[in-house]
Structure formats: structure tokens, C-alpha cells
């Protein structure tokens, strides 16, 4: 049964591979690459809802990591970064606000902010069956 399913989808899967651009990251982190490869595999297999969800997950993770990398605080004349417990609170913050913050702080260029917002909207359409 598994073989039949794979053979049935083989032609369309091969065609979808050619739709995809290469994955190019300036400073690739292994976790992003693995997640993006997984998203590609989902697309090639024709699992579109799962693919969009995975892309949304990766996008949110990148936004949160950009914010995490940019935050510095001054306490008692010493500049440092908040503790991990403080950063854990970012997991409860709506990502759209983070995108707008990073854009206004010029840590995210307008094109990247628009792409992140568009991905979030698409992910929400798929995740909430709108």
C-alpha cells in the first residue's frame, strides 16, 4: 500500500521539486536548515497545509531569534542580555508585534518585514481553516 501511494505521487512530486528555489541563508543555523528542508519535503510530498504550518513555525522562530539577538539591557552601569527566563516570555507574545518592532527599530528591512507578515497571514489562513 505504501509503495502504491509513493508510485502514484512520484510524478507530481518530481514536478514540484522543480518549483522550488534553492535554500540560501546568509548565516545558516543548523536548526533553520533542518526545518526548511522538512518544509520542502512536505511541499514535495503534496502536504500543503503541513508545509505552510512548518514555514510559519520557521518564520516565527527567526523573528523571535532576531529580537533575542538584538536586546541589550543596562543594569547598574553594565550592559548585558536578559536571562533566558525573561526571553522565554517572548514565546507568549504575538509575532506580528515583534515584526513591526523590528522593522521600526531598523533590524528588519521593509521587504523582510512584509514577507514575514505575509507568511503569518498565510499560516493563519491554513491553520484556522479560513
N, CA, C and O atoms as a MOPAC input file, in Angstrom:
PM7 MOZYME 1SCF
protein

 N      0.81000 1    -1.18200 1     0.00000 1
 C      0.00000 1     0.00000 1     0.00000 1
 C      0.86800 1     1.26500 1     0.00000 1
 O      0.59000 1     2.21500 1    -0.73200 1
 N      1.91800 1     1.26900 1     0.82600 1
 C      2.82300 1     2.41000 1     0.87300 1
 C      3.51000 1     2.61500 1    -0.46900 1
 O      3.64700 1     3.74100 1    -0.94700 1
 N      3.94000 1     1.50800 1    -1.06900 1
 C      4.60300 1     1.59600 1    -2.36900 1
 C      3.66200 1     2.16300 1    -3.42800 1
 O      4.06800 1     2.99900 1    -4.23400 1
 N      2.41600 1     1.71700 1    -3.43000 1
 C      1.44300 1     2.21800 1    -4.39300 1
 C      1.22000 1     3.71500 1    -4.21300 1
 O      1.13200 1     4.46100 1    -5.18800 1
 N      1.13100 1     4.14400 1    -2.96400 1
 C      0.91700 1     5.57100 1    -2.69300 1
 C      2.11800 1     6.38200 1    -3.18900 1
 O      1.94400 1     7.43300 1    -3.80500 1
 N      3.32100 1     5.90200 1    -2.92500 1
 C      4.51800 1     6.60900 1    -3.37500 1
 C      4.60300 1     6.65900 1    -4.89500 1
 O      4.91500 1     7.70200 1    -5.46800 1
 N      4.32800 1     5.53800 1    -5.54500 1
 C      4.38500 1     5.49900 1    -7.00000 1
 C      3.31900 1     6.39500 1    -7.62900 1
 O      3.55300 1     7.01300 1    -8.66700 1
 N      2.15800 1     6.46000 1    -6.99900 1
 C      1.07800 1     7.29600 1    -7.51900 1
 C      1.45400 1     8.77900 1    -7.48300 1
 O      1.08400 1     9.53900 1    -8.37800 1
 N      2.18700 1     9.18200 1    -6.45100 1
 C      2.55800 1    10.58900 1    -6.28200 1
 C      3.92700 1    10.93400 1    -6.85400 1
 O      4.31700 1    12.10200 1    -6.83300 1
 N      4.65500 1     9.97000 1    -7.35500 1
 C      6.03800 1    10.20400 1    -7.78000 1
 C      6.15100 1    11.28900 1    -8.84900 1
 O      6.97400 1    12.19500 1    -8.71200 1
 N      5.35500 1    11.22100 1    -9.89500 1
 C      5.45800 1    12.18900 1   -10.99000 1
 C      5.19200 1    13.61200 1   -10.51500 1
 O      5.95600 1    14.52500 1   -10.82900 1
 N      4.11700 1    13.80300 1    -9.76200 1
 C      3.80100 1    15.15500 1    -9.29500 1
 C      4.82500 1    15.64500 1    -8.27200 1
 O      5.12200 1    16.83800 1    -8.21300 1
 N      5.36100 1    14.73900 1    -7.47500 1
 C      6.40500 1    15.11900 1    -6.51500 1
 C      7.64800 1    15.60800 1    -7.24000 1
 O      8.24900 1    16.60800 1    -6.84700 1
 N      8.03100 1    14.90900 1    -8.28900 1
 C      9.20100 1    15.31800 1    -9.07200 1
 C      8.95200 1    16.68100 1    -9.71000 1
 O      9.85200 1    17.52100 1    -9.74600 1
 N      7.75400 1    16.90600 1   -10.20800 1
 C      7.42400 1    18.19900 1   -10.81200 1
 C      7.49200 1    19.32800 1    -9.78300 1
 O      7.94600 1    20.43000 1   -10.09200 1
 N      7.04300 1    19.05100 1    -8.56700 1
 C      7.08300 1    20.07400 1    -7.52200 1
 C      8.51100 1    20.42100 1    -7.11200 1
 O      8.77300 1    21.55700 1    -6.71400 1
 N      9.41500 1    19.49600 1    -7.19600 1
 C     10.81700 1    19.77400 1    -6.85100 1
 C     11.34300 1    20.91900 1    -7.70200 1
 O     12.09200 1    21.76500 1    -7.21500 1
 N     10.95000 1    20.94900 1    -8.97600 1
 C     11.44200 1    21.97900 1    -9.88800 1
 C     10.82200 1    23.34300 1    -9.61300 1
 O     11.33400 1    24.35400 1   -10.09300 1
 N      9.73100 1    23.39300 1    -8.85000 1
 C      9.10000 1    24.66200 1    -8.47200 1
 C      9.91600 1    25.41500 1    -7.41900 1
 O      9.77000 1    26.62800 1    -7.26800 1
 N     10.75700 1    24.70700 1    -6.70800 1
 C     11.40400 1    25.26400 1    -5.52000 1
 C     12.74400 1    25.92200 1    -5.81500 1
 O     13.58000 1    25.35400 1    -6.51800 1
 N     12.94500 1    27.11400 1    -5.27900 1
 C     14.26400 1    27.74600 1    -5.39400 1
 C     15.21700 1    27.10600 1    -4.37900 1
 O     14.76900 1    26.40900 1    -3.46800 1
 N     16.50400 1    27.33400 1    -4.52600 1
 C     17.44000 1    26.80300 1    -3.52700 1
 C     17.26000 1    27.52500 1    -2.19700 1
 O     16.81000 1    28.67000 1    -2.15400 1
 N     17.61300 1    26.84900 1    -1.12500 1
 C     17.59300 1    27.47600 1     0.19700 1
 C     18.92300 1    28.19800 1     0.37200 1
 O     19.98700 1    27.57800 1     0.36600 1
 N     18.84500 1    29.52000 1     0.52700 1
 C     20.05500 1    30.32500 1     0.69700 1
 C     19.91200 1    31.13600 1     1.97700 1
 O     18.99800 1    31.95200 1     2.09900 1
 N     20.79500 1    30.92000 1     2.91300 1
 C     20.79700 1    31.64700 1     4.18000 1
 C     22.14900 1    32.31100 1     4.35800 1
 O     23.18700 1    31.68900 1     4.13100 1
 N     22.14000 1    33.59200 1     4.77100 1
 C     23.39700 1    34.30500 1     4.98300 1
 C     24.22300 1    33.68500 1     6.09200 1
 O     25.40500 1    33.39800 1     5.90300 1
 N     23.61900 1    33.47900 1     7.23400 1
 C     24.28400 1    32.87800 1     8.38500 1
 C     23.48900 1    31.65000 1     8.80100 1
 O     22.73400 1    31.69200 1     9.77300 1
 N     23.65800 1    30.56300 1     8.06900 1
 C     22.79100 1    29.41100 1     8.32000 1
 C     23.01300 1    28.79800 1     9.70300 1
 O     24.13900 1    28.53200 1    10.12300 1
 N     21.90700 1    28.59100 1    10.38100 1
 C     21.94000 1    27.85700 1    11.63200 1
 C     21.33100 1    26.50300 1    11.32700 1
 O     20.33100 1    26.40200 1    10.61600 1
 N     21.94100 1    25.47600 1    11.86600 1
 C     21.51900 1    24.11000 1    11.54700 1
 C     20.03200 1    23.89200 1    11.79300 1
 O     19.37500 1    23.20000 1    11.01500 1
 N     19.48400 1    24.48000 1    12.87700 1
 C     18.06900 1    24.26300 1    13.17200 1
 C     17.17300 1    24.84300 1    12.08000 1
 O     16.15000 1    24.24500 1    11.74600 1
 N     17.53700 1    25.99700 1    11.51900 1
 C     16.73300 1    26.58700 1    10.44100 1
 C     16.81500 1    25.73300 1     9.19000 1
 O     15.80400 1    25.48000 1     8.53600 1
 N     17.99800 1    25.29700 1     8.86400 1
 C     18.17600 1    24.49500 1     7.65800 1
 C     17.35900 1    23.20700 1     7.75600 1
 O     16.67200 1    22.83300 1     6.80600 1
 N     17.43100 1    22.53900 1     8.88800 1
 C     16.68200 1    21.28500 1     9.06200 1
 C     15.18200 1    21.52500 1     8.93100 1
 O     14.48300 1    20.73700 1     8.29400 1
 N     14.68400 1    22.60100 1     9.52700 1
 C     13.25400 1    22.89400 1     9.45200 1
 C     12.83200 1    23.28400 1     8.03300 1
 O     11.76000 1    22.89100 1     7.57400 1
 N     13.67200 1    24.05300 1     7.34300 1
 C     13.34600 1    24.44200 1     5.96900 1
 C     13.38200 1    23.23500 1     5.02500 1
 O     12.56000 1    23.13400 1     4.11500 1
 N     14.32200 1    22.33500 1     5.24000 1
 C     14.37100 1    21.10900 1     4.43400 1
 C     13.11700 1    20.27100 1     4.69700 1
 O     12.55200 1    19.68200 1     3.77600 1
 N     12.69000 1    20.22400 1     5.95700 1
 C     11.46300 1    19.49600 1     6.28000 1
 C     10.25500 1    20.13000 1     5.57600 1
 O      9.38900 1    19.42000 1     5.06400 1
 N     10.20200 1    21.45200 1     5.55300 1
 C      9.10800 1    22.14000 1     4.85800 1
 C      9.13700 1    21.81600 1     3.36500 1
 O      8.09100 1    21.58800 1     2.75800 1
 N     10.32100 1    21.79400 1     2.78000 1
 C     10.44200 1    21.43100 1     1.35700 1
 C      9.93200 1    20.01900 1     1.11400 1
 O      9.20800 1    19.76300 1     0.15200 1
 N     10.32100 1    19.10000 1     2.00500 1
 C      9.88300 1    17.70900 1     1.86500 1
 C      8.35900 1    17.60200 1     1.92900 1
 O      7.75000 1    16.82500 1     1.19300 1
 N      7.75400 1    18.39000 1     2.81400 1
 C      6.29000 1    18.39200 1     2.91700 1
 C      5.65100 1    18.90300 1     1.62900 1
 O      4.65000 1    18.35700 1     1.16400 1
 N      6.24000 1    19.95500 1     1.05500 1
 C      5.71600 1    20.50800 1    -0.20200 1
 C      5.85500 1    19.48000 1    -1.32600 1
 O      4.90800 1    19.24500 1    -2.07600 1
 N      7.01200 1    18.88200 1    -1.43600 1
 C      7.24800 1    17.90200 1    -2.50000 1
 C      6.27700 1    16.73100 1    -2.37700 1
 O      5.81800 1    16.19200 1    -3.38300 1
 N      5.97100 1    16.34500 1    -1.15500 1
 C      5.04400 1    15.23500 1    -0.92700 1
 C      3.58900 1    15.64100 1    -1.15000 1
 O      2.69800 1    14.79200 1    -1.14600 1
 N      3.34500 1    16.95300 1    -1.34800 1
 C      1.98800 1    17.41800 1    -1.57100 1
 C      1.22100 1    17.69300 1    -0.28600 1
 O     -0.00300 1    17.81500 1    -0.30600 1
 N      1.92700 1    17.79100 1     0.81800 1
 C      1.30700 1    18.07700 1     2.11700 1
 C      1.33800 1    19.58600 1     2.35400 1
 O      2.15700 1    20.08500 1     3.12600 1
 N      0.43900 1    20.30400 1     1.68400 1
 C      0.48800 1    21.76000 1     1.65300 1
 C      0.16000 1    22.40400 1     2.99700 1
 O      0.83400 1    23.35100 1     3.40300 1
 N     -0.84800 1    21.91600 1     3.68400 1
 C     -1.18800 1    22.50200 1     4.98500 1
 C     -0.01800 1    22.35900 1     5.95200 1
 O      0.34700 1    23.30900 1     6.64400 1
 N      0.55200 1    21.19200 1     5.99200 1
 C      1.70300 1    20.95700 1     6.87300 1
 C      2.89300 1    21.81000 1     6.46700 1
 O      3.62800 1    22.30400 1     7.32200 1
 N      3.08300 1    21.98200 1     5.17000 1
 C      4.18300 1    22.80000 1     4.66300 1
 C      4.02400 1    24.25100 1     5.10200 1
 O      4.97700 1    24.86700 1     5.57800 1
 N      2.82200 1    24.79400 1     4.94200 1
 C      2.57500 1    26.18000 1     5.33400 1
 C      2.76400 1    26.33600 1     6.84300 1
 O      3.35500 1    27.31700 1     7.29600 1
 N      2.26500 1    25.37800 1     7.61800 1
 C      2.43700 1    25.43200 1     9.07100 1
 C      3.92100 1    25.41800 1     9.43000 1
 O      4.35300 1    26.19100 1    10.28500 1
 N      4.69000 1    24.56800 1     8.80200 1
 C      6.12700 1    24.48700 1     9.08600 1
 C      6.83000 1    25.78400 1     8.69700 1
 O      7.69500 1    26.26100 1     9.43100 1
 N      6.47200 1    26.35400 1     7.56000 1
 C      7.07300 1    27.62800 1     7.15600 1
 C      6.74000 1    28.72000 1     8.16800 1
 O      7.59200 1    29.54600 1     8.49700 1
 N      5.50500 1    28.72500 1     8.66000 1
 C      5.11800 1    29.69200 1     9.68200 1
 C      5.91500 1    29.50700 1    10.95500 1
 O      6.32400 1    30.48400 1    11.58300 1
 N      6.13800 1    28.27200 1    11.33800 1
 C      6.93300 1    27.97100 1    12.54000 1
 C      8.35400 1    28.49000 1    12.37000 1
 O      8.89500 1    29.12300 1    13.27700 1
 N      8.95800 1    28.22900 1    11.22900 1
 C     10.32900 1    28.68600 1    10.97800 1
 C     10.38100 1    30.21300 1    10.97300 1
 O     11.27400 1    30.81200 1    11.57100 1
 N      9.41600 1    30.83800 1    10.29300 1
 C      9.38800 1    32.29900 1    10.25000 1
 C      9.27800 1    32.91200 1    11.63500 1
 O      9.99200 1    33.86300 1    11.95400 1
 N      8.39000 1    32.37700 1    12.45800 1
 C      8.24400 1    32.89000 1    13.82000 1
 C      9.51600 1    32.68100 1    14.62900 1
 O      9.91700 1    33.55300 1    15.39900 1
 N     10.14600 1    31.53200 1    14.45700 1
 C     11.38700 1    31.25300 1    15.19000 1
 C     12.47700 1    32.24900 1    14.78800 1
 O     13.21300 1    32.73500 1    15.64800 1
 N     12.58900 1    32.55300 1    13.51000 1
 C     13.60500 1    33.50300 1    13.04200 1
 C     13.33000 1    34.88800 1    13.62000 1
 O     14.25200 1    35.55000 1    14.09700 1
 N     12.07400 1    35.33500 1    13.58500 1
 C     11.72800 1    36.65700 1    14.12800 1
 C     12.07400 1    36.72600 1    15.61600 1
 O     12.68800 1    37.69400 1    16.06700 1
 N     11.68700 1    35.71600 1    16.36900 1
 C     11.97700 1    35.71200 1    17.80500 1
 C     13.47900 1    35.67000 1    18.07300 1
 O     13.96200 1    36.29100 1    19.01900 1
 N     14.20700 1    34.94500 1    17.24700 1
 C     15.66000 1    34.87800 1    17.43800 1
 C     16.34300 1    36.19700 1    17.07000 1
 O     17.33500 1    36.57100 1    17.69500 1
 N     15.82100 1    36.90900 1    16.05500 1
 C     16.36100 1    38.22300 1    15.70600 1
 C     16.14300 1    39.18100 1    16.87400 1
 O     17.04700 1    39.92600 1    17.25500 1
 N     14.94500 1    39.15500 1    17.43200 1
 C     14.66400 1    40.02000 1    18.57000 1
 C     15.55700 1    39.66200 1    19.75300 1
 O     16.12300 1    40.54400 1    20.39900 1
 N     15.67900 1    38.38800 1    20.02900 1
 C     16.53200 1    37.92400 1    21.13600 1
 C     17.97500 1    38.40400 1    20.94900 1
 O     18.61300 1    38.84000 1    21.90700 1
 N     18.47700 1    38.32600 1    19.73800 1
 C     19.86900 1    38.71200 1    19.47300 1
 C     20.08000 1    40.21900 1    19.56300 1
 O     21.21100 1    40.67800 1    19.72700 1
 N     19.00500 1    40.98900 1    19.45700 1
 C     19.15700 1    42.44200 1    19.41800 1
 C     18.91600 1    43.12400 1    20.76600 1
 O     19.21800 1    44.30800 1    20.91200 1
 N     18.38800 1    42.41400 1    21.73700 1
 C     18.03500 1    43.02700 1    23.02100 1
 C     19.25400 1    43.10900 1    23.93900 1
 O     19.93400 1    42.11900 1    24.20900 1
 N     19.49400 1    44.31800 1    24.39800 1
 C     20.54400 1    44.57800 1    25.39800 1
 C     19.93000 1    45.43600 1    26.48800 1
 O     19.12300 1    46.32100 1    26.20300 1
 N     20.30100 1    45.18400 1    27.71900 1
 C     19.80000 1    45.99600 1    28.82600 1
 C     20.98400 1    46.52200 1    29.63400 1
 O     22.05500 1    45.91700 1    29.68300 1
 N     20.74900 1    47.66500 1    30.26000 1
 C     21.76900 1    48.23300 1    31.13300 1
 C     21.25000 1    48.14900 1    32.55900 1
 O     20.14700 1    48.60200 1    32.86500 1
 N     22.05600 1    47.56900 1    33.41300 1
 C     21.69800 1    47.43300 1    34.82200 1
 C     22.93400 1    47.71800 1    35.65400 1
 O     23.96300 1    47.05600 1    35.51200 1
 N     22.82100 1    48.70300 1    36.51700 1
 C     23.94600 1    49.09500 1    37.38100 1
 C     25.18700 1    49.45200 1    36.56100 1
 O     26.31300 1    49.13500 1    36.94500 1
 N     24.96000 1    50.11600 1    35.42500 1
 C     26.06400 1    50.56300 1    34.59100 1
 C     26.69000 1    49.47400 1    33.73300 1
 O     27.68200 1    49.72200 1    33.04800 1
 N     26.12600 1    48.27600 1    33.76300 1
 C     26.66300 1    47.15500 1    32.97800 1
 C     25.63400 1    46.77800 1    31.90500 1
 O     24.45500 1    46.57600 1    32.19800 1
 N     26.10600 1    46.68900 1    30.66700 1
 C     25.23300 1    46.30800 1    29.56000 1
 C     25.33700 1    44.80100 1    29.37000 1
 O     26.42900 1    44.23900 1    29.29300 1
 N     24.19100 1    44.17000 1    29.29800 1
 C     24.16100 1    42.72200 1    29.10900 1
 C     22.88500 1    42.30000 1    28.42900 1
 O     22.13900 1    43.13100 1    27.91200 1
 N     22.64200 1    41.02900 1    28.43100 1
 C     21.42000 1    40.47900 1    27.83400 1
 C     20.54100 1    39.93200 1    28.95200 1
 O     21.04200 1    39.48500 1    29.98400 1
 N     19.23800 1    39.96900 1    28.74100 1
 C     18.34600 1    39.38800 1    29.74300 1
 C     18.60100 1    37.89200 1    29.91000 1
 O     19.15100 1    37.24100 1    29.02200 1
 N     18.20300 1    37.37000 1    31.03500 1
 C     18.34800 1    35.94200 1    31.27700 1
 C     17.36200 1    35.16100 1    30.40800 1
 O     16.37400 1    35.71300 1    29.92300 1
 N     17.64000 1    33.89300 1    30.22300 1
 C     16.77500 1    33.05000 1    29.39600 1
 C     15.33100 1    33.05400 1    29.88500 1
 O     14.40600 1    32.99700 1    29.07500 1
 N     15.12800 1    33.11900 1    31.18000 1
 C     13.76700 1    33.13300 1    31.72500 1
 C     12.97800 1    34.33400 1    31.19800 1
 O     11.78400 1    34.22600 1    30.91900 1
 N     13.64900 1    35.47100 1    31.06600 1
 C     12.98100 1    36.65400 1    30.50200 1
 C     12.67300 1    36.43400 1    29.02900 1
 O     11.57800 1    36.76000 1    28.57000 1
 N     13.62700 1    35.88400 1    28.28300 1
 C     13.39600 1    35.63700 1    26.86000 1
 C     12.30100 1    34.60200 1    26.62900 1
 O     11.61900 1    34.64200 1    25.60500 1
 N     12.12800 1    33.68200 1    27.56100 1
 C     11.07300 1    32.68300 1    27.41700 1
 C      9.69900 1    33.34200 1    27.29500 1
 O      8.77700 1    32.75500 1    26.73000 1
 N      9.56200 1    34.54900 1    27.81900 1
 C      8.28500 1    35.25700 1    27.74100 1
 C      7.94000 1    35.65400 1    26.31200 1
 O      6.77200 1    35.87600 1    25.99400 1
 N      8.95200 1    35.74400 1    25.44500 1
 C      8.69100 1    36.05600 1    24.04000 1
 C      7.83100 1    34.99200 1    23.36600 1
 O      7.14600 1    35.27200 1    22.38300 1
 N      7.86800 1    33.78600 1    23.89100 1
 C      7.08100 1    32.70300 1    23.30100 1
 C      5.58200 1    32.95700 1    23.45600 1
 O      4.77100 1    32.31600 1    22.78700 1
 N      5.21200 1    33.89000 1    24.33500 1
 C      3.80400 1    34.18500 1    24.58300 1
 C      3.35600 1    35.48800 1    23.92100 1
 O      2.21100 1    35.90900 1    24.08300 1
 N      4.25200 1    36.11600 1    23.18300 1
 C      3.95600 1    37.39700 1    22.55100 1
 C      3.58400 1    37.16100 1    21.09200 1
 O      4.20800 1    36.35200 1    20.40500 1
 N      2.55700 1    37.87800 1    20.62600 1
 C      2.10800 1    37.77100 1    19.23800 1
 C      3.23600 1    38.23500 1    18.31100 1
 O      3.80000 1    39.31200 1    18.50500 1
 N      3.55600 1    37.43000 1    17.31900 1
 C      4.72100 1    37.67600 1    16.47600 1
 C      4.56200 1    38.90600 1    15.58500 1
 O      5.56100 1    39.52400 1    15.21500 1
 N      3.33700 1    39.27300 1    15.23300 1
 C      3.12900 1    40.45600 1    14.39000 1
 C      3.68100 1    41.71600 1    15.03900 1
 O      4.27600 1    42.55600 1    14.36400 1
 N      3.48600 1    41.84800 1    16.33300 1
 C      4.04100 1    42.98900 1    17.05900 1
 C      5.55500 1    42.99300 1    17.03600 1
 O      6.17900 1    44.05000 1    16.93400 1
 N      6.14100 1    41.82300 1    17.13000 1
 C      7.60600 1    41.72400 1    17.06800 1
 C      8.11800 1    42.15200 1    15.69600 1
 O      9.13600 1    42.83500 1    15.58800 1
 N      7.40600 1    41.74800 1    14.66100 1
 C      7.80700 1    42.11900 1    13.30400 1
 C      7.78800 1    43.63600 1    13.15500 1
 O      8.73600 1    44.23300 1    12.64600 1
 N      6.70200 1    44.24800 1    13.60300 1
 C      6.59400 1    45.71100 1    13.49800 1
 C      7.67000 1    46.40300 1    14.33300 1
 O      8.23300 1    47.40900 1    13.90200 1
 N      7.96000 1    45.87600 1    15.51900 1
 C      9.01400 1    46.44100 1    16.36200 1
 C     10.36500 1    46.36200 1    15.65100 1
 O     11.09000 1    47.35500 1    15.57900 1
 N     10.69900 1    45.19000 1    15.12900 1
 C     11.99400 1    45.00300 1    14.46400 1
 C     12.11900 1    45.89200 1    13.23000 1
 O     13.20100 1    46.39900 1    12.93200 1
 N     11.01500 1    46.07800 1    12.51600 1
 C     11.02700 1    46.95800 1    11.34300 1
 C     11.28700 1    48.39800 1    11.76900 1
 O     12.14800 1    49.06800 1    11.19900 1
 N     10.54300 1    48.87900 1    12.77400 1
 C     10.71200 1    50.26100 1    13.24300 1
 C     12.09300 1    50.48200 1    13.85500 1
 O     12.63200 1    51.58600 1    13.78000 1
 N     12.65900 1    49.46000 1    14.45000 1
 C     13.99600 1    49.56000 1    15.03800 1
 C     15.08700 1    49.38100 1    13.98100 1
 O     16.27800 1    49.40800 1    14.29300 1
 N     14.66700 1    49.19800 1    12.72700 1
 C     15.56600 1    49.00800 1    11.58600 1
 C     16.45900 1    47.78200 1    11.74400 1
 O     17.60800 1    47.76800 1    11.30200 1
 N     15.90700 1    46.75600 1    12.38100 1
 C     16.59200 1    45.47600 1    12.49100 1
 C     16.05800 1    44.48500 1    11.46300 1
 O     16.59900 1    43.39200 1    11.29500 1
 N     14.98900 1    44.88500 1    10.77800 1
 C     14.37900 1    44.09300 1     9.72400 1
 C     14.04300 1    45.05500 1     8.59700 1
 O     13.32400 1    46.03000 1     8.81200 1
 N     14.55100 1    44.79700 1     7.40300 1
 C     14.25100 1    45.67900 1     6.27600 1
 C     12.78500 1    45.51100 1     5.88600 1
 O     12.15800 1    44.50200 1     6.20800 1
 N     12.25400 1    46.50300 1     5.19500 1
 C     10.82700 1    46.52500 1     4.84700 1
 C     10.40500 1    45.26800 1     4.08700 1
 O      9.33900 1    44.71400 1     4.35700 1
 N     11.22500 1    44.81200 1     3.14300 1
 C     10.86600 1    43.62100 1     2.36200 1
 C     10.77700 1    42.38200 1     3.25000 1
 O      9.88000 1    41.55500 1     3.08700 1
 N     11.70900 1    42.26200 1     4.18500 1
 C     11.69100 1    41.11000 1     5.09300 1
 C     10.49400 1    41.18100 1     6.02300 1
 O      9.87000 1    40.15900 1     6.30700 1
 N     10.16300 1    42.37800 1     6.50200 1
 C      9.00500 1    42.54500 1     7.37600 1
 C      7.72300 1    42.18700 1     6.62800 1
 O      6.85500 1    41.50400 1     7.17100 1
 N      7.60500 1    42.64700 1     5.38400 1
 C      6.41200 1    42.33700 1     4.58700 1
 C      6.31300 1    40.82900 1     4.34200 1
 O      5.23000 1    40.25200 1     4.44300 1
 N      7.43400 1    40.19800 1     4.02400 1
 C      7.42800 1    38.74900 1     3.79700 1
 C      7.00900 1    38.00900 1     5.07000 1
 O      6.24200 1    37.04800 1     5.00800 1
 N      7.51100 1    38.45400 1     6.21500 1
 C      7.15300 1    37.81900 1     7.48900 1
 C      5.66700 1    38.00400 1     7.78500 1
 O      5.00500 1    37.06900 1     8.23500 1
 N      5.14000 1    39.19600 1     7.53700 1
 C      3.71400 1    39.44700 1     7.76700 1
 C      2.85200 1    38.61900 1     6.81500 1
 O      1.83900 1    38.05200 1     7.22500 1
 N      3.25500 1    38.55100 1     5.54400 1
 C      2.50900 1    37.76400 1     4.55700 1
 C      2.50500 1    36.28200 1     4.94000 1
 O      1.47900 1    35.61100 1     4.83700 1
 N      3.65300 1    35.78200 1     5.38000 1
 C      3.74700 1    34.38100 1     5.79300 1
 C      2.84500 1    34.13000 1     6.99600 1
 O      2.17300 1    33.10100 1     7.06700 1
 N      2.82900 1    35.05800 1     7.93200 1
 C      1.96500 1    34.90900 1     9.10100 1
 C      0.48900 1    34.85600 1     8.72200 1
 O     -0.26800 1    34.04700 1     9.25900 1
 N      0.08600 1    35.72100 1     7.79400 1
 C     -1.30800 1    35.72300 1     7.33400 1
 C     -1.64700 1    34.39700 1     6.63700 1
 O     -2.70100 1    33.81300 1     6.88500 1
 N     -0.75700 1    33.93500 1     5.77500 1
 C     -0.98500 1    32.67800 1     5.06700 1
 C     -1.06600 1    31.51400 1     6.05200 1
 O     -1.94900 1    30.66300 1     5.94700 1
 N     -0.15100 1    31.48500 1     6.99700 1
 C     -0.14300 1    30.43500 1     8.01000 1
 C     -1.46000 1    30.44600 1     8.78600 1
 O     -2.03400 1    29.38900 1     9.04900 1
 N     -1.93500 1    31.63000 1     9.15200 1
 C     -3.19300 1    31.72200 1     9.89400 1
 C     -4.38600 1    31.25100 1     9.06100 1
 O     -5.30400 1    30.62100 1     9.58600 1
 N     -4.37200 1    31.55800 1     7.76200 1
 C     -5.45000 1    31.08700 1     6.88700 1
 C     -5.50300 1    29.55700 1     6.86000 1
 O     -6.57400 1    28.95500 1     6.93400 1
 N     -4.32100 1    28.94800 1     6.75400 1
 C     -4.26600 1    27.48500 1     6.71500 1
 C     -4.56000 1    26.87800 1     8.07900 1
 O     -5.30400 1    25.90200 1     8.17400 1
 N     -3.98400 1    27.44500 1     9.13500 1
 C     -4.12300 1    26.86600 1    10.46900 1
 C     -5.53400 1    26.98900 1    11.00800 1
 O     -5.98100 1    26.13700 1    11.77500 1
 N     -6.24600 1    28.04500 1    10.61500 1
 C     -7.57400 1    28.28500 1    11.15900 1
 C     -8.68300 1    28.00000 1    10.15000 1
 O     -9.84400 1    28.33300 1    10.38600 1
 N     -8.32900 1    27.39300 1     9.04500 1
 C     -9.28600 1    26.96000 1     8.00900 1
 C    -10.20600 1    28.08600 1     7.55400 1
 O    -11.41500 1    27.89400 1     7.42600 1
 N     -9.63000 1    29.26000 1     7.31100 1
 C    -10.42500 1    30.39100 1     6.83200 1
 C    -10.59000 1    30.28600 1     5.33600 1
 O    -11.22900 1    31.14100 1     4.72400 1

